[in-house]
Amino acid sequence: MRFIIGLLLSLVVAAFVGLGATLLALTNGIAFGAFTIGSWTAWLKNGTAEIDPYARAAIARSGELPTGLGDGVAFFAHADDNGKPLDGRCDVIVSGSTPQARYWTITLYDTQGQLIGNPINRQGFTSQEIIRKLNGDFEIEVSPRARAGNWLPTGGIARYVLLLRLYDTPIGVTTRAGREVNMPSIVTSACP
């Protein structure tokens, strides 16, 4: 009898730990195979048949459609280049250039993956509409206060995520395009 009770208790504890770890992985976006360049992180296998089971479950749970590796790569930034979390009450400058890509977008999301509403209805920029410097570089000010030029309003939310999608890019497809490519820098310039 003691053996059966011990066995049942062990099974209950194992189920609790296993299901708890799975729920933690799904809600915190834990996935394997991260590819990081500076502040930007991508999961190259998310749009392929080789996706890991946790990422597959998180995508199924959220209903999102990942970018296929043959189509492009999606890079996420949760912090600036110094590791400080992106704060919607601060002024953040995203500047530089993107890696080689036919087309790119940069979009502002809250931590739940929803677009951030604002009075001017601007959540991002594309490579076709961005105002560039003479050398081809760009500068985007992400701030709660209006700015001239390329401005993304944060609405003063506590935390946000920047998503840079590169379409028709060699990153992740060829072995030569790796961590040595230039990504836009993210710098917090002023914070109340």
N, C-alpha and C positions, 0 to 999 in steps of 0.2 A: 504494500500500500504506500509506504514511504517513497519507494522508487517511482511510482506512478505520479504522485503529487510533485515530486522533484522534477520529473520529466515535463509535466504540464507547466509548472512554474518556469522552467528553462525555456520552453517554447513561447510562453507569453512574453518573457523578457526579451528574447531574441526577436520576436515579431515587433514589439514596441521599439526596440533600438533600430531595427532595419527600416521600418516605416517612418520613424522619426528622422533618420538620416536622409532618407529619400525626400521627405517633405522639405527638410532644410536645404538640400541641394536644389530642389525645384524652385523654392521661393527666393533663394539668394542668387540664382543665376550661375551656379557652379557648373562649369563645363571644362573638359580637358582639351588640350591642344591649342592653348592661347598663343597668338603670334603678336608680340608687342614691339612697337617702334615708338620710343619716347613715351608720351602720355596716351598714345592711341593703342587699343587692343582689338584684335579681330580673332574670330574663330573660323579658320579657313575651311574646316570640314563640315560646318553647319549646313551648307547647301549641297552636300554630296551624300552618296550612299554610305560613306564611311563615318557618318555622324555618331558621336558617342551616345549611349542610352540616356544619360541624364539630360544632355542638350536636346535630344529628340523628345523626351517627356516634357521639358520646359516649353519647347516650341508648340507641342500639341496642347499643352495647358493654356498657353497665351493666345493661340490661334494666329500667330504671326507667320509670315512667309519669308524664310531667309533667302538672301541673295545667293543664287547658285554660283559656284566657283568659276564656271565658264562665262558668267555674265559680269561679275565684279566682286568686290570685297567691301564689307561694311566694318568700319573701325569705330569703336566707342571710346569716349574719354569721360571719365568720372572725376578727374582731378587735373590740376594744372601741371606744368613741367616740374614744379617743386614738390609735388605730391599733395598740395592743399586741395581739398574737395571743392568742386565748383559750386559757388554760392551765388544765388540769384540777387543778393543784396550788394554784391561787389561788382566792380568794373573789371572785365576780363577781356584781353585782346588775343584774338586768334590771328596769327600772321605768318606770312611766308608763301610757300608754294606747295602744291600737291605733287605726289608722284605722277608719273606718266599715266594718263587715263584719257579716254575719248570724251568722257563727260563725268562730272562729279556734282554731288550735292552735300551741303552741310546743314543739319537740322537740329533744332533745340527741343528736347523732350524732358518731361519730369521723370522722376525715378521709377514711376509705374509704367513708363513707355507711352505716355499720352502727350500729344502736342500741347504746348502751353498757350492758352488763349491770351490775347492782348488786343488793345483798341485798333492797332493798324493791321491786324491779321497777318503778321509776318512771323513765320516760324523757321525760316531758313533761306538759304541762297543756293543758286546753281552756278556752274562754271560759265554759263551763258550770260547771266545778269549781274555778276559781281563787278564792282568798280575796281580796276587794277591800277597799280603804280606803273610808271614808265618801263620798269624792268620786268613786268609781268607778275610780280608778287601782289598779294592782296592783304588787306587788314580788315578784320571784322571786330567791331566792338560789341561785346555781349554785356548788357547793362540794364538796370531798371529805369535809368533816365535816358531821355532822347539824346541821340548823338547824330552829327552830320555824317554822311557817307554810308558805309555798310554797317548798319546797326541791327542787332537782334535783341528785342526787348524780353526781359526775364520775368517781368511782373513782380519782382521782388521775392520769388519763391526761395525756400531755404536751400534746396539742392536741385541740380539739373544734370542732364547728360547731353553731350554733343555727339552726334552721329555723322560721320563722314563716309559717304558711299562713293566708291570709285568704280565706274563702269568701264568695261573693256580695258582692263589693266593687266600688265604682266605680273603684278604682285601675287605671289602664291601659286602661280601657274608655272613659272620658270624658276630654276634654281638660282639664276643670277640676280633676280630682283628680290632682295631680302631686306634685312634690317639696316642696310647701308643707304636706303633711299631717304630723301628728305620728306618729312611730314611737317604740317603747319605747327608752329609753336603755340603754346597756350600759357599766357602769363597773366596773373592777377595783378592789376596795376593799382587799384585803390579799393579799400574796403572800410566801411564805416565802423 
